[in-house]
C-alpha cells in the first residue's frame, strides 16, 4: 500500500500542524517563564545560603557543600569570595544570589532586586 507524502489530515497539513505545535510550545514556555525564573531565584538563594553556612559556619570545603543541596539542584554552581567571606550560587546566564557570613548573624543573603 503506497503512502502519499502530501496527504492532508482534514484541513490541516503536516507542515501547518508542526508550525502550530511549535507556536504552542513557545506560548507555553512564555507562560512558564515567570515560574521557571522564580524556581531559579529560589534555588540559587537556597544554594548560596546553605553553601555559605556549610563553608563558614561548618568549616567544610566548598566542594563538599553541594552534598547538602536538594535533588534537582544540579544546575546550581558555586563560587567563593574568601576575602568577603561570601558564596555566590548561580545558574549560568539566568540568575545568581550571594550570601555573606556576618559574625553574630551567620550567613545573610544580599538584598534582592524587585
C-alpha positions as CSV (number, residue, x, y, z in Angstrom):
1,X,0.0,0.0,0.0
2,X,1.6,3.2,-1.1
3,X,1.5,6.3,1.1
4,X,1.1,9.8,-0.1
5,X,3.6,12.2,1.4
6,X,1.3,15.1,0.8
7,X,-1.6,13.5,2.5
8,X,-3.7,16.0,4.4
9,X,-5.3,15.4,7.8
10,X,-8.6,17.0,7.2
11,X,-8.0,20.7,6.6
12,X,-4.6,20.6,8.4
13,X,-1.4,19.8,6.5
14,X,1.6,18.2,8.3
15,X,3.6,21.4,8.0
16,X,0.7,23.5,9.4
17,X,0.4,21.1,12.3
18,X,4.1,21.4,13.0
19,X,4.0,25.2,12.9
20,X,1.0,25.2,15.3
21,X,2.7,22.8,17.6
22,X,5.9,24.9,17.7
23,X,3.8,28.1,18.4
24,X,2.0,26.3,21.2
25,X,5.4,25.3,22.7
26,X,6.6,28.9,22.5
27,X,3.4,30.2,24.2
28,X,3.8,27.5,26.9
29,X,7.4,28.4,27.6
30,X,6.5,32.1,27.7
31,X,3.7,31.4,30.2
32,X,6.0,29.3,32.4
33,X,8.9,31.7,32.2
34,X,7.9,33.6,35.3
35,X,7.5,30.3,37.2
36,X,10.8,29.0,36.0
37,X,12.6,32.2,36.9
38,X,11.1,32.0,40.4
39,X,12.4,28.5,40.8
40,X,15.8,29.6,39.6
41,X,16.0,32.5,42.1
42,X,14.8,30.3,44.9
43,X,17.3,27.6,44.0
44,X,20.2,30.0,43.9
45,X,19.2,31.7,47.1
46,X,18.9,28.4,48.9
47,X,22.2,27.3,47.4
48,X,24.1,30.4,48.4
49,X,22.7,30.3,52.0
50,X,23.3,26.6,52.5
51,X,26.8,26.7,51.0
52,X,27.8,29.8,52.9
53,X,26.7,28.1,56.2
54,X,28.5,24.9,55.2
55,X,31.7,26.8,54.4
56,X,31.9,29.5,57.1
57,X,29.9,28.0,60.0
58,X,30.5,24.3,59.4
59,X,34.1,25.0,58.2
60,X,33.8,22.4,55.4
61,X,35.3,22.6,51.9
62,X,33.1,24.3,49.3
63,X,33.2,21.3,47.1
64,X,31.7,19.2,49.9
65,X,28.8,21.7,50.4
66,X,26.9,20.6,47.3
67,X,26.1,17.4,49.2
68,X,23.7,19.5,51.2
69,X,21.7,20.6,48.2
70,X,18.2,19.2,47.5
71,X,17.7,16.8,44.5
72,X,17.1,18.8,41.3
73,X,19.7,21.5,42.1
74,X,22.3,20.1,39.7
75,X,22.2,23.3,37.6
76,X,23.3,25.5,40.5
77,X,27.0,26.3,40.6
78,X,29.0,27.8,43.4
79,X,31.8,30.4,43.7
80,X,33.6,31.8,46.7
81,X,35.0,35.2,47.6
82,X,37.2,34.3,50.6
83,X,38.1,37.9,51.3
84,X,34.4,38.9,51.6
85,X,33.5,35.6,53.2
86,X,30.7,35.2,50.7
87,X,29.4,32.4,48.5
88,X,27.6,33.1,45.2
89,X,25.3,30.4,43.8
90,X,24.4,30.8,40.1
91,X,22.7,29.3,37.2
92,X,24.8,30.4,34.2
93,X,23.1,33.2,32.1
94,X,20.0,33.0,34.3
95,X,20.4,34.3,37.8
96,X,22.7,34.4,40.8
97,X,22.4,35.1,44.5
98,X,25.1,35.8,47.1
99,X,25.2,35.0,50.9
100,X,27.8,36.6,53.1
101,X,28.9,35.4,56.5
102,X,28.4,38.1,59.2
103,X,29.6,37.5,62.8
104,X,26.7,37.1,65.1
105,X,24.2,36.7,62.2
106,X,25.5,33.8,60.3
107,X,25.1,33.8,56.5
108,X,22.9,36.5,55.2
109,X,21.6,36.8,51.6
110,X,22.2,40.1,49.8
111,X,19.1,42.2,49.3
112,X,17.0,41.1,46.3
113,X,16.2,43.4,43.5
114,X,12.5,43.8,42.8
